[in-house]
Amino acid sequence: MTAEPARGATASQPRGLRRLGSPVAARPGRERAVLLVLLGLTVLTLLVGWFRGRQRGELGTATPPFVFGWLPLVDVPWAVAAAVVLGLAVVAAPRLRDARMPPLATAGALFGVALAAGLTVGAARRGTYGWWQIFDLGPRGSFEAANEYLPGLPTLHWGVGNYLDRFAEVVPSQPVNIAGHPPLPLLLMRAIGADTAPTQAALCIVCAALCAPLTYAIARSLRAGEGTARTAGLLAALSPIVLLDGVTSMDAVFAAAGAAAAALLLARSPWLLALGGVVFGACTLLSWALLGVGAAVALAVLLRDGVRRAVVVAAVAGAGFVGGNALLAAGWGYDPVATLLNTEAVYRNSLARVRPWWFWVLGSPVAWGIMLGPVVVAALARAALRRHPAAVAIAAVVVFAAVAGFTKAETERIWLIFVPLACVGAAYALPARRLRWALGWLAAQALVLQLLVETVW
C-alpha cells in the first residue's frame, strides 16, 4: 500500500520542501524505537495518573488521563447485536476495501457500517435510551446534561438578531459547552428542530457516521490510492473514540463539519477549494478548535505541494474565517473578539484551573490516542516517520495543542475533530493484510469499554 508520492511534488516546488513532503522508505529499526518511546510515555502517564490522580485526587478528573469511570452495565440483547454488527464489519472490511464500487457507493457503504456500529454500540449499556441519555435533563438523565446545549435554547427566545448581538455578554451565564464555543451550534439546532434530547442525539449520531465517508473523501482529495482511502474510512468507522465519545456528543457535529472542510480545501479544483473556504468559515463558527483542522490542512498542503499552494489554501481558509465572523458582525452585531475573550475567561475559571499543565501535556494526547485506538496511533506514527503529509500535519497539530494547553483533559471528546485526518494518515502505513486484525482490535476495544466504563459522552 503506497501513497503515490510522485503526485505530491511539482516542478515549482522548492527542493527542500519536495524532500520533506515526499514519503520515504520505511526504516523498521527507527520506527520500532519511536513506538517504544511512545509506549513508555503512555505507561508513565497512566501510572502517574493513577497515583497522583486516582489515589490523591490532584489532576482534575476521576481517572486521569481519562474522564470515564468504572461502571459495568450491559443491555444483553443490544450488546449481542453490537458484537454481531462489529464482527460482520470486521469480516467484510477486506471485501469492501477491494470491491469494484464507484466512490459514491463506497461512501454510502462506509456510512452504513459506521451508523450500524454507532447505534448498536451506543445502545449496548442502556438500550436505545443510551443514544440520548447524555442530553436528557430529566431525573434519569446524565449529570452532564446541564452542561450541554439544550439548556441554552431559551436564549434564542428573543430572536436570532438579539442572540448574536448579545452573545458575547451572555457567554459567562451559559452552560459550559455553549460558553466554550461560538454561536452557531445553537443556531444549527434551532434551524433543524433539534430541541429535544432524542433529536439532538439524532443529529450527533448522523454526523458521527458521516465521519467515515468524509474521511474517505479527505484521502481521495490527497490523491491517496483507492485502497488507502477506503482503509482510512473503515478506521474512522470503527474507532472507539467515534463510537463511544462521538455518537453522544456535539463534537461529532464539529468533526463532520471539519472533515468536510478539509476534503474541500485539499481538493485540486478551484471551485471545490472556494467552497471549502465557505464551509471552513462556518466551521469556525461552530467551534474555535476547528482552526486546528485548518492549520493541519495548510501544513499538509505545504508538505504535499509547496509554499505557493499552501499560501493559497491558507488564504482561502482565512478568508472564510474572517468572512463568516464579519458577516455576523455586520448583519447582527456579533462581536467575535469579545466572545473569544469571554470564552477564554470561562475556560480559565473552569476545571482547567485545577488540571496541571505538567501532567496534561502528555495526558491529553495519551487519552486521545488510546481512545483513537493504539493500532491507529502506531500506524500514524509510522506514517509520520515516513513523511506522509497528512500524518505529519495532524501529528504536529496534536503536539502543538498539547504543549499550548488549549485543552487539558476531555480530549476523548474535544479532539474528535482530529480523528478523520489521523485515520487518513494512519491508512498510509497500515498494510492491507493487517486491516482485518486492526479493525478487530478497534471493534473489541470499543465494545469492551462501552460495557465496563461510563464514558460520560
Summary of the structure (lengths in Angstrom):
residues: 457
radius of gyration: 21.1
end to end distance: 35.1
largest distance: 64.1
contacts: 1687
relative contact order: 0.16
helix: 75%
strand: 1%
